[in-house]
């Protein structure tokens, strides 16, 4: 499940022609959202250094909890302490 950093996983999904970024979404920690978790389609994000962008919003990678395929398969998950 967890292979590499979340940025590496997202870069593979976004830039590998064998992948369809529309098949994936991320779950992020978002205070104020229902259950403090927000779901964002991967096709809506732009990758940066230390942050990713959703429109004008800049969000740090450490807020990503999971990367999930639309069929429910978890591709990447943050480590639990």
NUZAZA-107696 format. One record per residue (C-alpha): residue in one letter; x, y, z. Coordinates in steps of 0.02 Angstrom, whole numbers, plus 50000, padded with zeros to 5 digits. Layout:
// residues N
AXYZ ...
This chain:
// residues 81
X500005000050000 X501235013450056 X502675014749933 X503625031149931 X503065048349980 X501325054849946 X502055067249822 X502865052949724 X501225043349722 X500265058649661 X501575062649529 X501435044949460 X499535046349453 X499575063449370 X501015061149247 X501095042549204 X500115040249040 X499565022849100 X498595030849244 X496965040449236 X496985054049368 X495085054449361 X495075037349445 X495835044049607 X495445055849750 X496325061249908 X495665063250084 X496395077850180 X496265083850358 X495145099250346 X494525106950507 X492735112450492 X492265099550361 X491115085250409 X492185073450515 X493655085350487 X494005076350322 X493795082950146 X493825072949983 X494685080749832 X494815072949658 X496645071249604 X496235079649438 X495865095849534 X497585097349614 X499225104749554 X500835098249632 X502125109849708 X503625108849826 X502995105250002 X501235110149953 X499895106049826 X498635118149757 X496755117249733 X496345132949638 X497085147149741 X497195136749902 X498925130649953 X498865114850060 X500365105850137 X500635087650090 X500655082350273 X498775085650280 X498435071350157 X497745056350250 X497445044350103 X497555042449916 X496115031449857 X495525024049692 X493695026649654 X493425007849678 X493905010449862 X495665003349854 X496855013349965 X498445017349867 X499345027350001 X498945030750183 X499825041250314 X500725031350448 X499825028950610 X500825031950769 
